[in-house]
Amino acid sequence: MKTLLLSLLTAASASAALVEKTVEYDQGGTTLEGFHVYNDAFPGKRPGVLIIHQWTGLTDYEKMRARLLAEMGFNVFAADIYGKGIRPQPPEAGKEAGKYKDDRDLYRARLDAGLEVLKKDEHTDATKIAAIGYCFGGTGVLELARSGADLAGVVSFHGGLGAGDGKAAAKGGVKAKVLVCHGADDPFVPADELSGFQQEMRDAGADWQFIAYSGAVHAFTQKMAGDDNSKGAAYNEKADRRSWEHMKLFFAELFGG
């Protein structure tokens, strides 16, 4: 009983040690508003994780994931791609996301801006940074990898896999290790896009992993997607749990421990 009580108190203390704040920053004259969180129970610099949001912008969902990572000891920054106050709902969300999918240079500029905020933070070990992203953000972290960003690794959760015109990874140009967590029944990623991505990674000589979860469609980590697979996007508890564990194993390989 004493051991259990001590464990509970330790967990509560660690949770209470989270420090979080909203961070305004600029890219190309546009004000962006990200979310920073870390656990001050961990001393000194620590590995950083950049989070890229899904198509409705930076929401409580990404903040929840950021807190989970901070509790594990990471310094976490959830970036804002769209701009302060731009948090669209469908169908406007699709139009907003489309602006960046159609303009990969702009998308990469916004991604790089968020990465710079994380790199420059005093709690970040700039030699140990990973990026994760969901849906639209999963596409985003793959863009970071394709661009040759100086990252230890990236994790895409149910993201689009296609490269923009002229934006495929160059041979030897992918510095980050790549983990793709994919819904095996995702109707929004056609077979040619999937095979094209895998061939792109082979041609680039990248260090990549691709895990497909049976019975999972798009947005399988997001409870707000509902539970109706026939809509093409739905939550899948098993795939959510498994992919989070696969991410943690990936991070252990990247950072040790």
C-alpha positions in Angstrom: 0.0 0.0 0.0 2.8 2.4 0.9 4.5 1.7 -2.5 1.2 2.3 -4.3 0.7 5.6 -2.5 4.2 6.8 -3.1 3.8 6.0 -6.9 0.5 8.0 -7.0 2.1 10.9 -5.2 5.1 10.8 -7.5 2.8 10.8 -10.6 0.7 13.7 -9.2 3.9 15.7 -8.5 5.2 15.1 -12.0 1.9 16.2 -13.5 1.8 19.3 -11.4 5.3 20.2 -12.6 4.2 20.9 -16.2 5.0 24.4 -17.3 3.0 25.6 -20.4 2.5 28.8 -22.3 1.3 30.2 -25.6 4.1 31.5 -27.8 3.6 34.0 -30.6 6.2 34.0 -33.4 6.4 35.3 -37.0 6.9 33.8 -40.4 6.8 36.0 -43.5 4.9 38.8 -41.7 2.2 36.4 -40.4 1.8 36.1 -36.7 1.6 32.4 -35.6 0.5 31.2 -32.2 2.1 27.9 -30.9 2.0 26.0 -27.6 5.0 25.2 -25.5 5.1 22.7 -22.6 7.8 21.0 -20.5 8.1 19.3 -17.2 10.3 21.2 -14.8 10.8 18.0 -12.7 13.5 17.1 -15.3 16.6 19.3 -15.0 18.6 20.8 -17.8 18.3 20.4 -21.5 16.3 17.5 -22.9 15.2 16.1 -26.3 12.6 18.2 -28.1 9.5 17.2 -29.9 7.8 19.4 -32.5 4.1 18.7 -33.1 2.3 19.6 -36.3 -1.5 19.9 -36.1 -4.3 18.3 -38.1 -6.4 20.2 -40.6 -8.4 22.3 -38.1 -5.3 23.9 -36.8 -3.7 23.9 -33.4 -6.4 22.6 -31.0 -6.8 21.0 -27.6 -6.0 17.7 -29.2 -2.4 18.7 -30.0 -2.1 20.3 -26.6 -3.1 17.0 -25.0 -0.5 15.1 -26.9 2.1 17.8 -26.0 1.4 17.3 -22.3 1.7 13.6 -22.6 5.1 14.0 -24.2 6.2 16.6 -21.7 5.3 14.3 -18.8 7.8 11.8 -20.4 10.5 14.4 -20.2 10.5 16.0 -23.6 10.5 19.7 -24.3 7.5 20.1 -26.6 6.4 22.8 -29.0 3.1 22.5 -30.9 3.5 24.7 -34.0 0.9 26.8 -35.7 0.9 26.5 -39.5 -2.2 28.6 -40.3 -1.7 31.7 -38.2 -3.1 33.2 -35.0 -6.8 32.8 -34.7 -7.2 30.7 -37.9 -8.8 27.5 -36.6 -11.2 26.4 -39.4 -13.8 23.7 -39.2 -14.9 21.5 -42.2 -15.4 22.2 -45.0 -13.2 25.4 -44.6 -10.5 23.2 -43.0 -10.0 21.4 -46.2 -9.6 24.6 -48.1 -7.1 26.0 -45.6 -5.0 22.8 -45.5 -5.1 22.8 -49.3 -3.3 26.1 -49.5 -0.2 24.5 -47.9 -0.5 21.2 -49.7 -0.5 23.1 -53.0 2.3 25.4 -51.9 5.0 23.2 -50.4 7.5 26.1 -50.2 5.1 28.0 -47.9 4.3 24.9 -45.9 8.0 24.2 -45.4 8.6 27.8 -44.4 5.9 27.5 -41.7 7.3 24.2 -40.5 10.8 25.5 -40.3 9.6 28.5 -38.3 8.1 26.2 -35.7 11.2 24.1 -35.6 13.4 27.2 -35.0 11.3 28.2 -32.0 11.9 24.7 -30.5 15.6 24.7 -31.3 16.2 28.0 -29.7 14.3 27.3 -26.5 16.7 27.1 -23.5 15.3 23.7 -22.5 16.0 22.0 -25.8 19.0 19.8 -26.6 19.2 21.0 -30.2 21.1 17.8 -31.2 18.1 15.7 -30.2 14.9 16.8 -31.9 12.0 14.8 -33.4 8.8 15.9 -35.1 5.4 14.2 -35.1 2.2 15.2 -36.9 -1.4 14.1 -37.4 -3.2 14.0 -40.7 -2.3 17.3 -42.3 0.6 17.5 -39.8 1.7 13.9 -40.7 2.2 15.2 -44.3 4.0 18.1 -42.7 6.6 16.1 -40.8 7.3 14.1 -44.0 7.9 17.5 -45.7 10.5 18.3 -43.0 12.2 15.0 -43.7 12.1 15.5 -47.5 13.6 19.0 -47.1 16.6 17.6 -45.3 15.7 19.3 -42.0 18.3 18.6 -39.2 16.1 16.2 -37.2 16.8 12.9 -35.5 13.4 11.5 -36.7 9.9 12.2 -37.7 6.6 10.3 -37.0 3.6 10.6 -39.3 0.3 9.5 -37.9 -2.3 8.9 -40.6 -0.8 11.6 -42.8 -0.8 12.1 -46.5 2.2 10.5 -48.1 2.5 12.2 -51.5 5.3 14.7 -52.3 4.5 18.0 -54.0 5.7 18.7 -57.6 9.5 18.7 -57.6 9.6 18.2 -53.8 10.4 14.5 -53.7 13.3 13.6 -51.4 16.7 13.8 -53.0 19.1 10.9 -52.9 20.9 11.1 -49.6 18.9 14.1 -48.6 16.8 12.7 -45.8 18.7 13.2 -42.5 15.8 12.2 -40.2 14.8 8.6 -39.6 11.2 8.2 -40.6 8.3 6.3 -39.0 4.9 6.2 -40.7 1.9 5.0 -38.7 -0.8 4.3 -41.2 -4.4 3.0 -41.3 -4.4 -0.1 -43.4 -7.9 0.8 -44.7 -7.4 4.6 -45.1 -9.4 5.5 -48.2 -7.7 8.9 -48.5 -4.3 7.5 -49.3 -4.6 5.5 -52.6 -2.4 2.6 -53.3 -0.3 4.5 -55.9 0.4 7.2 -53.3 1.5 4.6 -50.7 3.7 2.7 -53.1 5.1 6.0 -54.5 6.1 7.1 -51.0 7.9 3.8 -50.3 9.8 4.0 -53.6 10.7 7.6 -52.9 12.2 6.6 -49.5 14.1 3.8 -51.2 15.4 6.0 -53.9 16.5 8.6 -51.3 18.3 6.0 -49.2 16.3 7.0 -46.2 16.1 5.1 -42.9 12.3 4.5 -42.8 9.7 2.3 -41.3 6.1 1.8 -42.3 3.5 0.3 -40.0 -0.1 -0.3 -41.2 -2.8 -1.1 -38.6 -5.6 -3.5 -39.6 -9.1 -2.2 -39.5 -7.9 1.4 -39.1 -9.0 4.3 -41.4 -8.0 7.9 -41.5 -7.7 9.9 -38.2 -7.5 6.7 -36.2 -5.8 8.4 -33.2 -8.5 11.1 -32.9 -11.6 10.4 -30.8 -13.4 13.4 -32.2 -13.5 11.5 -35.6 -16.2 9.2 -34.2 -16.4 5.5 -34.7 -17.9 5.0 -38.2 -15.3 3.6 -40.5 -17.6 4.0 -43.5 -17.0 7.8 -43.3 -13.3 7.2 -44.1 -12.1 8.8 -40.8 -12.8 7.2 -37.4 -11.1 6.6 -34.1 -9.5 3.1 -33.5 -8.5 2.6 -29.9 -6.2 -0.4 -30.7 -4.4 1.5 -33.5 -4.1 4.6 -31.4 -2.5 2.7 -28.5 -0.2 0.6 -30.7 1.0 3.6 -32.7 1.8 5.6 -29.6 3.8 2.7 -28.3 5.6 2.4 -31.6 6.4 6.1 -31.4 7.9 5.6 -27.9 10.1 2.7 -29.2 11.2 4.9 -32.1 12.1 7.7 -29.7 14.1 5.3 -27.5 16.1 4.3 -30.5 16.7 8.0 -31.5 17.5 9.3 -28.0 18.4 6.3 -25.9 16.6 5.3 -22.7 
